[in-house]
Amino acid sequence: QVQPVESGGGLVQPGGSLRLSCAVSGNIFSRNTIAWYRQAPGNQRELVASITSGGSTVYVDSVKGRFNISRDNAKNTVTLQMNSLKHEDTSVFYCVVTVYAPIRNYWGQGTQVTVSS
């Protein structure tokens, strides 16, 4: 079974940076997408960024230019580098792995990111 595990969350000041990591165990095959979602209290779950096995990336408008998603296929890890953090970035961040043989989604437990002075 595929199991993503998030790490790197914590407390950071506005304008600061934080790096989240997602370590994925199990067979995710050659075609896959790994994404970061976030959900703040009272808000809907939101796709933050995603990256395909081919390296194509997608970002929600609110994080473009501030966040960067990357992957290390040899280590089966995905990183979300978050810069210029704002209060509104505060949320639980989830790593989600999508495979296509057949299509299935695997969710991690989440990691808390708090942006506060």
PyMOL commands that set and color helices and strands:
alter all, ss='L'
color gray80, all
select helices_A, chain A and resi 61-63+87-89
alter helices_A, ss='H'
color red, helices_A
select strands_A, chain A and resi 3-7+10-12+18-25+32-39+46-52+57-59+67-72+77-82+91-100+103-107+111-115
alter strands_A, ss='S'
color yellow, strands_A
deselect
rebuild
show_as cartoon
